[in-house]
Amino acid sequence: MMDNLLTEDTQAIILLSGVFGKDRSEKPLSLAEYSSLVRWLIEMKMRPGDLLQQENIAEASMGSGIDKQRLESLLGRGVQLGFAVEEWQRNGIWIISRSDADYPVRYKKHLKDKAPPLLFGVGNRALLSGGGLGIVGSRNVDQEGEAFTRQVAELCVYNRMPVVSGGARGVDQISMTAALETGGITIGILAENLLKKSVERKNRHAIADGRLLLLSPYHPNARFTVGTAMGRNKLIYAMADYALVVSADHKKGGTWVGATEELKRDKSIAVFVRTGENVPSGNMKLLDLGAQEWPANIGSGELSTRLADLADQRSEQTEAEPETLNLFDFQSSPASVVTQKPEEKLSEQIQPKAESVVSSGETQPNTVYEAVMPVLLPNLKDPVSVDDLSARVDVAKGQLNVWLKKAVADGVVKKHKNPVLYSAKRE
């Protein structure tokens, strides 16, 4: 009952490393155990799919040091896997392994044999190419940090840069929500319950629009643990071009551990931190470990350039490194995947909705909201409904409601009731 949409390699990897069904008689292979098996397979010029043949298991056991009966038991779970895959796919969840062509090249380059064998995902698979800004921080962030997070997320949208984050309460969720509400692209790397997150209404709309990818190395119904969160952190950094730490407690918490782990990594990405009078002490300590201050006064259209300049781009960012991709990669040249700047590639696939209504005035706005108001106000000379305004300016009603609510609070737009209409306030 094995799903015929999965490659034999992926089937074997799920059987060996995956968690599914109620049978827990054999513990799935750990990442270290699976990597040991991979090294033996590479040496023997074999692939994971070859282990579906009974005659290869004994030799694999001897070569990898993994108990033969355990391998046989894990690889014999085909019926249970068939039921599990059917349920996952019924809920829109797909599965890829390190042997699949669209497995993130960034993970193999950045994490090497620590790249997760399996990834469960929901949403636009084209976003697996990654890129953009990873935004991380504490779950309990103050108002100043929250406002800063929203501003940076909106700036990413204006610059067509994806926002990469972890989907957890606090900075992660604030950054992802702000990016989606302003028409941007978001990649969420989850430590828990992919299935539950994927069916949330706001996420379903963004998934349908092709602007959201939810990804997890854990079972779609996995519960949160400190271990899953720690394992997820490195995947956020590996998926992004740059990272920004909004708030971190000194020497405690997942944000601190994830940032320090990345800063110690060979060929790490540039890690920026929010600075100022009221930031947590951990932020300033990260500067001592090699992080950089988040640049002040970034022009609305220069985020990519400023970050690239500060990051001292390395030549290997645009060169293929085949020696680090020998983890059952696709055999076609990976160079074509990584030579194009990720923000350029993604902007060809998906245009942020707000981009179509950005003002072309000489003074560039600092936020998307400031950019679109000169377009919205002329259409509000007379009271108009959200439906009619949406048709006029070709912007989704949900996004218009966000901007109109802010415009009403700012005193530039008046809200009429019975029926609900909006009009620009006359000076």
Solvent accessible surface area in square Angstrom, and as a share of the most:
residue,aa,sasa,rsa
1,M,124,0.56
2,M,58,0.26
3,D,26,0.14
4,N,138,0.71
5,L,140,0.69
6,L,19,0.10
7,T,73,0.43
8,E,108,0.48
9,D,18,0.09
10,T,1,0.00
11,Q,20,0.09
12,A,0,0.00
13,I,0,0.00
14,I,0,0.00
15,L,1,0.00
16,L,0,0.00
17,S,22,0.14
18,G,4,0.04
19,V,63,0.36
20,F,5,0.02
21,G,40,0.39
22,K,201,0.85
23,D,68,0.35
24,R,150,0.55
25,S,86,0.56
26,E,45,0.20
27,K,151,0.64
28,P,23,0.14
29,L,9,0.05
30,S,52,0.34
31,L,60,0.30
32,A,75,0.58
33,E,54,0.24
34,Y,1,0.00
35,S,5,0.03
36,S,34,0.22
37,L,0,0.00
38,V,1,0.00
39,R,132,0.48
40,W,22,0.08
41,L,1,0.00
42,I,52,0.26
43,E,133,0.59
44,M,77,0.34
45,K,188,0.80
46,M,32,0.14
47,R,83,0.30
48,P,0,0.00
49,G,6,0.06
50,D,52,0.27
51,L,1,0.01
52,L,55,0.27
53,Q,90,0.40
54,Q,113,0.50
55,E,130,0.58
56,N,30,0.15
57,I,6,0.03
58,A,42,0.32
59,E,81,0.36
60,A,0,0.00
61,S,14,0.09
62,M,167,0.74
63,G,39,0.38
64,S,17,0.11
65,G,68,0.66
66,I,13,0.07
67,D,88,0.46
68,K,87,0.37
69,Q,128,0.57
70,R,43,0.16
71,L,0,0.00
72,E,52,0.24
73,S,42,0.27
74,L,0,0.00
75,L,20,0.10
76,G,59,0.57
77,R,16,0.06
78,G,17,0.16
79,V,91,0.52
80,Q,62,0.27
81,L,0,0.00
82,G,4,0.04
83,F,117,0.49
84,A,11,0.09
85,V,0,0.00
86,E,85,0.38
87,E,74,0.33
88,W,9,0.03
89,Q,62,0.28
90,R,166,0.61
91,N,52,0.27
92,G,39,0.38
93,I,2,0.01
94,W,32,0.11
95,I,7,0.04
96,I,1,0.00
97,S,0,0.00
98,R,1,0.00
99,S,12,0.08
100,D,17,0.09
101,A,71,0.55
102,D,53,0.27
103,Y,2,0.01
104,P,2,0.01
105,V,10,0.06
106,R,49,0.18
107,Y,0,0.00
108,K,1,0.00
109,K,35,0.15
110,H,28,0.13
111,L,6,0.03
112,K,92,0.39
113,D,48,0.25
114,K,114,0.49
115,A,0,0.00
116,P,14,0.09
117,P,17,0.11
118,L,9,0.05
119,L,1,0.00
120,F,7,0.03
121,G,0,0.00
122,V,3,0.02
123,G,19,0.19
124,N,35,0.18
125,R,97,0.35
126,A,44,0.34
127,L,0,0.00
128,L,5,0.03
129,S,27,0.17
130,G,0,0.00
131,G,0,0.00
132,G,0,0.00
133,L,0,0.00
134,G,0,0.00
135,I,0,0.00
136,V,11,0.07
137,G,10,0.09
138,S,21,0.14
139,R,89,0.33
140,N,124,0.64
141,V,29,0.17
142,D,68,0.35
143,Q,161,0.71
144,E,89,0.40
145,G,0,0.00
146,E,57,0.25
147,A,61,0.47
148,F,37,0.15
149,T,0,0.00
150,R,91,0.33
151,Q,101,0.45
152,V,3,0.02
153,A,0,0.00
154,E,37,0.16
155,L,16,0.08
156,C,0,0.00
157,V,3,0.02
158,Y,29,0.11
159,N,21,0.11
160,R,84,0.31
161,M,3,0.01
162,P,0,0.00
163,V,1,0.00
164,V,0,0.00
165,S,0,0.00
166,G,2,0.02
167,G,4,0.04
168,A,15,0.12
169,R,139,0.51
170,G,8,0.08
171,V,0,0.00
172,D,10,0.05
173,Q,43,0.19
174,I,23,0.12
175,S,0,0.00
176,M,7,0.03
177,T,27,0.16
178,A,4,0.03
179,A,0,0.00
180,L,22,0.11
181,E,68,0.31
182,T,7,0.04
183,G,2,0.02
184,G,1,0.01
185,I,4,0.02
186,T,0,0.00
187,I,0,0.00
188,G,0,0.00
189,I,1,0.00
190,L,4,0.02
191,A,3,0.02
192,E,55,0.25
193,N,44,0.22
194,L,1,0.00
195,L,38,0.19
196,K,126,0.54
197,K,44,0.19
198,S,0,0.00
199,V,86,0.49
200,E,56,0.25
201,R,195,0.71
202,K,99,0.42
203,N,9,0.04
204,R,94,0.34
205,H,106,0.47
206,A,2,0.02
207,I,24,0.12
208,A,88,0.68
209,D,67,0.35
210,G,16,0.15
211,R,19,0.07
212,L,0,0.00
213,L,0,0.00
214,L,1,0.01
215,L,1,0.00
216,S,2,0.01
217,P,26,0.16
218,Y,52,0.20
219,H,46,0.21
220,P,0,0.00
221,N,70,0.36
222,A,22,0.17
223,R,208,0.76
224,F,81,0.34
225,T,69,0.40
226,V,101,0.58
227,G,52,0.50
228,T,20,0.12
229,A,11,0.09
230,M,60,0.27
231,G,22,0.21
232,R,17,0.06
233,N,16,0.08
234,K,45,0.19
235,L,4,0.02
236,I,4,0.02
237,Y,3,0.01
238,A,4,0.03
239,M,0,0.00
240,A,1,0.01
241,D,22,0.11
242,Y,13,0.05
243,A,1,0.01
244,L,0,0.00
245,V,0,0.00
246,V,0,0.00
247,S,3,0.02
248,A,0,0.00
249,D,61,0.32
250,H,67,0.30
251,K,149,0.63
252,K,133,0.56
253,G,44,0.43
254,G,26,0.25
255,T,23,0.13
256,W,24,0.09
257,V,62,0.35
258,G,3,0.03
259,A,0,0.00
260,T,14,0.08
261,E,60,0.27
262,E,2,0.01
263,L,33,0.16
264,K,162,0.68
265,R,56,0.21
266,D,126,0.65
267,K,115,0.49
268,S,15,0.10
269,I,19,0.10
270,A,14,0.11
271,V,3,0.02
272,F,0,0.00
273,V,0,0.00
274,R,9,0.03
275,T,40,0.23
276,G,47,0.46
277,E,173,0.78
278,N,100,0.51
279,V,19,0.11
280,P,37,0.24
281,S,69,0.45
282,G,0,0.00
283,N,0,0.00
284,M,84,0.37
285,K,86,0.36
286,L,0,0.00
287,L,43,0.21
288,D,114,0.59
289,L,89,0.44
290,G,52,0.50
291,A,9,0.07
292,Q,58,0.26
293,E,101,0.45
294,W,26,0.09
295,P,14,0.09
296,A,76,0.59
297,N,145,0.74
298,I,22,0.11
299,G,27,0.26
300,S,3,0.02
301,G,45,0.43
302,E,65,0.29
303,L,0,0.00
304,S,28,0.18
305,T,82,0.47
306,R,69,0.25
307,L,0,0.00
308,A,18,0.14
309,D,99,0.51
310,L,66,0.33
311,A,13,0.10
312,D,112,0.58
313,Q,98,0.43
314,R,91,0.33
315,S,78,0.50
316,E,45,0.20
317,Q,73,0.33
318,T,75,0.43
319,E,94,0.42
320,A,32,0.25
321,E,21,0.10
322,P,89,0.56
323,E,133,0.60
324,T,18,0.11
325,L,11,0.06
326,N,87,0.44
327,L,18,0.09
328,F,10,0.04
329,D,12,0.06
330,F,36,0.15
331,Q,152,0.68
332,S,74,0.48
333,S,72,0.46
334,P,25,0.16
335,A,34,0.27
336,S,90,0.58
337,V,49,0.28
338,V,26,0.15
339,T,72,0.42
340,Q,70,0.31
341,K,99,0.42
342,P,21,0.13
343,E,27,0.12
344,E,85,0.38
345,K,52,0.22
346,L,0,0.00
347,S,13,0.08
348,E,125,0.56
349,Q,77,0.34
350,I,21,0.11
351,Q,95,0.42
352,P,3,0.02
353,K,63,0.27
354,A,2,0.02
355,E,49,0.22
356,S,88,0.57
357,V,11,0.06
358,V,36,0.21
359,S,35,0.23
360,S,117,0.76
361,G,46,0.44
362,E,182,0.81
363,T,124,0.72
364,Q,107,0.48
365,P,18,0.12
366,N,94,0.48
367,T,27,0.15
368,V,1,0.01
369,Y,22,0.08
370,E,83,0.37
371,A,0,0.00
372,V,0,0.00
373,M,16,0.07
374,P,72,0.45
375,V,48,0.28
376,L,0,0.00
377,L,56,0.28
378,P,73,0.46
379,N,41,0.21
380,L,0,0.00
381,K,138,0.58
382,D,99,0.51
383,P,71,0.45
384,V,6,0.03
385,S,30,0.19
386,V,23,0.13
387,D,86,0.44
388,D,78,0.40
389,L,0,0.00
390,S,19,0.12
391,A,86,0.66
392,R,139,0.51
393,V,16,0.09
394,D,121,0.63
395,V,5,0.03
396,A,41,0.32
397,K,101,0.43
398,G,50,0.48
399,Q,13,0.06
400,L,0,0.00
401,N,70,0.36
402,V,57,0.33
403,W,5,0.02
404,L,0,0.00
405,K,158,0.67
406,K,96,0.41
407,A,0,0.00
408,V,53,0.30
409,A,86,0.67
410,D,76,0.40
411,G,35,0.34
412,V,62,0.36
413,V,0,0.00
414,K,102,0.43
415,K,93,0.39
416,H,51,0.23
417,K,155,0.66
418,N,147,0.75
419,P,95,0.60
420,V,74,0.42
421,L,46,0.23
422,Y,19,0.07
423,S,9,0.06
424,A,23,0.18
425,K,105,0.45
426,R,195,0.71
427,E,224,1.00
